[in-house]
């Protein structure tokens, strides 16, 4: 059967999907093209656990702290976040429009004995079914979509009453251009050239406004910064480049 190319929509850019789909086999290689995501994993996974446990009144130190919570990871890639969330007890659905990514993620989860509902689909497809989740993760995605307001609205529709949305992206600042594009793509070669477009970066205020317009209550903003001396990432108050924004839906 002939496959027809996907069309650009306010929430989907076929070129971006093809870019990441072509690297699907490298998702779980800590020294490969997704090395930056492996490097930030300890800091951001700890952040997710802390935010989710605090929001739902869970014991952060418990082994299965997320037990009983439903979670969806939008734009899950190879499952670098979905798997750890499932291992902490969450019932995880993970979606990505690139079938290559879903195949790679599903294979790895199967090898690890982790149960995750992986789907090669768009967030719109899930929203049309009326599904909602306690936790919605939208990580390193909004800087790759044509319309952030439209995409945020769809993501927000998946948040159940009393639920939590956690988003991460890159601020639109001169510092972000220097570090996330010039530094990361052209000098350090952490990322392939062309991974990011500066005009698609989103400020925290803009993202908070999108969340509020979608019926959510913006809550906290946190930065993710790199310490070159220790070669590690940490959560901070500096949102000039990488940052997280959380928002909740009233019960």
N, C-alpha and C positions, 0 to 999 in steps of 0.2 A: 504493500500500500504506500502510495506517495505521501510524504509528510509535507504539509504546507507550512511555510515559515510563520512564526507568530507575529502579530501586528503590534505596533507600538500603541499603547493606551496610556491614560493618565497614571496607571499604577504598574505598568510593565514595559520594560525596555528590552527587546529581543537581543540587542548587542551585548547588554550587561549579562543576560542569562547565558548567552553563548560563551562569553569570556570566562565565567566561572565554571560552566559545565565542561569546558575543554580541559580544565585542571582537576577534574573529579578524582582521578586516581591518586592525587597527591594530598588529599585532605588529612590523612592520618600520619603523614611523614613530618615529624617535628623539625626536620632540617630542610624541608622542601619549600614550595612556593607559599604555603600557608604557615610558615614558621612564625610570623607575627601573631597569629591567632593562638598558637600554642604557647607563646611567651606571655600573652596577657591572660591566659586561662586561670592561673591560680588566683589572681587579684579579682577578676570579674566573677568567677564562680563563688568565691567567698562573699562578694558583694551581693550576688543574687540570693544566696542562702540567708544572709543577714536581713535583707529587705523583706523577703517573703516570710520568714519566721516572725519578724517584728510585726508585719501587717496582719498576719493571721494568728498571732499569739502562740507561736510554736516554740518549743525548746530547741534553740539553735545547736545545742551540743548533742541532741539525740541522733542516733544513726540514721533513722528513717524520719527525719524531721518534716519531710514533705509528704508523708504518707496520707493518702486520701484526697490530695489536691490534684485537680486537673490542670494541665499546662499545655500550651501550644507554643512551639518555636517556629516563627514565620521567617522563611528564608534560611532554613536550617543548615544548608550546605551539606557537609559530610557528617553532621551529627556531633560536632565537638562540644556543644552545649547540651543537646538533647540527651545524650547518654549519661552524663553526670547527674542531670536532673532526675532521670529515671532511676538511677542507682540510689538516689536519696529518698525514693519512695513515691515520687510523683507519677501520676498516670499521664504519659506524654504522647502528644500528637505532634508530629514535626512535618512541615511542608516546605516544598521548594519547587519552582516551576521547571527546573532543569532535571530531567529524568536521570541524567548521568550521576548527579549528586545524590539523588534518592537511592539509586542502585548501590553506590559506594557506601552510603550511610547504612542501608539495610544489611549489606553484607558484613560490615564491621560489627553491627549490633548483634547479628546472629552469631558471629564468632565469639563475642563476649558473653553470650547468653542473656542479653538485655532485651526486654520486650518494649517496643516502641511502635506506635501507629504511624508509619512513614507514608506520605502521600505525595505523588508528583502532581501538584495542583497549585492554584493561586489562592490567596487569602479570600478573594471574592467567592471562590467556589465553596469554601467552608462557611462563609457568612450567609450564602444563599440557602444553605441547609438549616440555618437558624441555630447552629451550634455555638455554645459559649463556654468559657473556661475561667477557672479561678485566677490563673496567671497567664498573661500573654507576653511573650518575649519578642521584641522587634529589634534585632541587634545588627548593626552595621548594614542596614538595608535602606533606610530612607535616603541616604546620599546617592543611591543608585536608581531611584524612581523619578519619572518625569514630574509628578505632582505629589508633593508631600502632604498637603491638606487632604486630598482624596484618599491617599493610602492610609493616613492616620485615622481617617473616619472609618475605613473598613476594619482596621486593626482594633479600634475602640469598640466596634460593634460585637467583637468576639469576647469582650470582657464581661463576665457575669456580674450581677449585682453584688457589691462588696468585694469585687475582684481587683486585681492589680495589673497594670501595664508597665513594663520596664523597657525603655528604649535606649539605644546607644547610637551615637553618630559622631560627626566631626563638625566643629564650629566653623563658621565662615569668617575667618580672621586672616590677617597677613601672616601671623605666626603659624596658623594651620597650613597655609599655602607653603610656607618655608619648610615646615617639618613633615607634614603628611604627604606632600607631593614632591617637592624638590629633594628633601632629605631622604624620605623613605623609598621613593621610586627611582630617583636619578643618582643619588650619591651612595647611600647605603645599600641600595638594591634589595631592600626588604620585600618590596612588592613589584610586580611587573609594571612597566611604564604604561600609563593610561588607565590604571585601576581607578583613579579618582578624577573627578572634574570639579574644580573649585566653585564654579557657579551653582553646583548642586549641593554644596555644603549648607547646613542649616544652623542658625543661631539658636541658643536655648530659649530665648523669648519667642521666636517664631514657632518652635516645636511645642512649647507650652501653650501658645495660642491655638495651635491646631488641635491639641488634646482637649482644650477647654471647649472649642467650637464643636467637638465631637461628643460632648456631654460628659467628659471626665473632669476630675479635680486634680490639676497639677500639684505634685507634692514636693519632691526633692530634686536637687541637681547636684551631681558629683562629677569631678574630673577623674581622668585616668592618665597618669603621667609616668614618664620613663626616667629611671635613675641610671645614667650611663656608667657610673662608678660601680654600682652593684649589679648592673645588667638585669634589672627587674622593673616590673610595672607595679604601681600602687594606686590606691584610691586616694584622691586629694580634693581640695577645694578649687583647684585650678581647672576651669572649664574652657580655656582658650583654644584647645585643640580637641582631644577626645573627651567626650562626656556622656553621662547617663542622665536620663530624666525619667522619673516615675510619676504615674498618675493613677488614680483609683476611680471606680464607679461607686456612687453611693449605694448603700444596701436598699 
